[in-house]
Amino acid sequence: MPVHLNTAGAGLMPPAVVETMTAYLREEAEGGAYETEQRHASALEQGVYETLARVVDAPVGDMALFDSATRAWTSAVGSLRLHPGDRIWITPYEYAGNLILWTELRRRAGVHVEVVPLLPGGDPDLDWMRRNIREDVAVVSVPHVPSGCGIVNPVEEIGRILAGRRCLYLVDACQSVGQLPVSVREIGCDLLTGAGRKFLCGPRGTGFAFVGPRLRAAASPPFHDLHVADMTSDDAYEVRTEGARRFEYAERSGAAVVGLHAALRHHLERAERGEVRPSPLRDRVREVVESLPGTRLVDPGSRHASLVTFVCEHVPAGRVREELAARGVNVWVAQGSHTPLHMRRHGVTEAVRVSPHHHNGPDDIEEFAHALGEVLRRRPAAVL
Ligand SMILES: Cc1ncc(COP(=O)(O)O)c(C=O)c1O
């Protein structure tokens, strides 16, 4: 089994998740998918939402499920009623998928997208935010932890700055849920999105959102699917819920949803034992990288998650990934274009991303250190 240090891509599913999904699929294959869904209705329609609400500390009626974090984000943000001149604040850490939607909304709705400045160390300039927040700021969007580097943004403090303001506050928690305690109540946001497959160690094809009442009031979803809406006459329909599920689509993979539910339960057990925190092994990863000549950490901010990225001066990140994989160590390549504003400023087109999680032990990092040392020492031959 390889040493898996790519949780920021997709975490390793614990046995309980795999067994739950396998049993569900077998039941579908033997007894029919709709029939299986009916038998599991209480978990699929209620249980998973209740557990998810506990994980992010939010009211259950504000939770919705999707097939990716991007679907969750675009379903909510894409349906906002925005007006020409509305100001949108983002940080340089905004995820590229979210930026594509902002770019589209700039064209379609005439909003202005502004980038909050950073302090020299890379943290967002909170004093600037305090001084400049006004009623024409319609939305503030912050990733809790970005895709391309390990800064933990101060989302709770930003929430306190924005409290009582007109603006909607959006938090992309894709890389934080599962490795950091995440509380919608403490953050004070209107939208929080995430993926099941990363630090929650759930299955692929799962995403979720907390969609708060202020955001729901400011949104006009272009469509409501049949799990929440009925045609009531030839030319009228009615939506049966005011809750967040109105942003969902009806069709989904039951196996993925029960797998996500198992992953969420597993996470809550770890939370009860006080184990939800970034893996302390990230510090050893940084030490290893810093000790090797010709490497540069991409490491802004004063608080760090279990996500370490670095560039090697003479070896492309893709080559490092391949060579480490050949030695039984999984890392990934963070594309600069996925966190483009920050990475472009720092001249990074690709970086090696290392993201250990709770299942990793110190030996895994020593294996990584040994393999990386070998790859970089063999550099001239490898590059030729
Ligand atoms: C910070 C961040 N936001 C959003 C996403 C998009 O998630 P998904 O691939 O589930 O749409 C990612 C994916 O890596 C991410 O790192």
The ligand as an SDF file (V2000), in Angstrom:
LIG
                    3D

 16 16  0  0  0  0  0  0  0  0999 V2000
  -10.5720   25.3310   -2.0990 C   0  0  0  0  0  0  0  0  0  0  0  0
  -11.3720   24.4950   -3.0550 C   0  0  0  0  0  0  0  0  0  0  0  0
  -12.6100   24.8880   -3.4110 N   0  0  0  0  0  0  0  0  0  0  0  0
  -13.3640   24.1820   -4.2560 C   0  0  0  0  0  0  0  0  0  0  0  0
  -12.9010   23.0160   -4.8110 C   0  0  0  0  0  0  0  0  0  0  0  0
  -13.7760   22.2700   -5.7900 C   0  0  0  0  0  0  0  0  0  0  0  0
  -14.2200   21.0440   -5.2800 O   0  0  0  0  0  0  0  0  0  0  0  0
  -14.9370   19.9990   -6.2440 P   0  0  0  0  0  0  0  0  0  0  0  0
  -13.8420   19.4050   -7.0880 O   0  0  0  0  0  0  0  0  0  0  0  0
  -15.5880   19.0110   -5.3240 O   0  0  0  0  0  0  0  0  0  0  0  0
  -15.9140   20.7260   -7.0760 O   0  0  0  0  0  0  0  0  0  0  0  0
  -11.6150   22.5560   -4.5070 C   0  0  0  0  0  0  0  0  0  0  0  0
  -11.1090   21.3290   -5.1170 C   0  0  0  0  0  0  0  0  0  0  0  0
   -9.9740   20.9470   -5.0040 O   0  0  0  0  0  0  0  0  0  0  0  0
  -10.8270   23.3110   -3.5920 C   0  0  0  0  0  0  0  0  0  0  0  0
   -9.5950   22.9250   -3.2470 O   0  0  0  0  0  0  0  0  0  0  0  0
  1  2  1  0
  2  3  1  0
  2 15  2  0
  3  4  2  0
  4  5  1  0
  5  6  1  0
  5 12  2  0
  6  7  1  0
  7  8  1  0
  8  9  2  0
  8 10  1  0
  8 11  1  0
 12 13  1  0
 12 15  1  0
 13 14  2  0
 15 16  1  0
M  END
$$$$
